[in-house]
């Protein structure tokens, strides 16, 4: 299960485990209140990996309660290699933000980890790739370097949050970039692999 940006009532207020039978991993693409994420992790009692979104400065004091920060790491979960990258486009320094140049540098630092793990199957980010589910305002602009990451490493999935229909963006949540399925999460999404 992948969560991001919105505490869907099914996951918090009206939680019922029967709706989510078979869930064996939780991923968070950011901007989800730490208390909500802790609740989800405690109810499922499954591994949870997260990246911070632009509004997640509060995670600096978050002890995780079973969640693991995946930022700038390639994590192997039962043979599934997941690369985590936090933040969004820099728009004034109020949150977890990176310029295109900074993000390109962050990705460059990951090359050895990616090579050592034999590639990646999934990328978990908060921000989208440029031109895919992104917006026109600076904060919601996607990263060009994410497109290059997709082109170079060909992950099966690229998962992000951040740009959702409540901001007036497109309603489509799944797109194809080369051989990579790009999924925009708002609330939750169940992905079977």
Buried (B, 14 or more C-beta within 10 A) or exposed (E): BBBBBBBBEEBBEEBEEEEBEEBEBBBBBBBBBBEBBBBBBEBBEBBBBBBBBBBBEEBEEBEBEBBEBBBBBBBEBEEBBBBBBBBBBBBEEEBBBBEBEBBBEBBEEBEEBBEEBEEBBBBBBBBBBBEBBBBEEEBBBBBBBBBBBBEEBEBBBBBBBBBBEEEEBBEEBEBEBEEBBBBBBBBBBEBEE
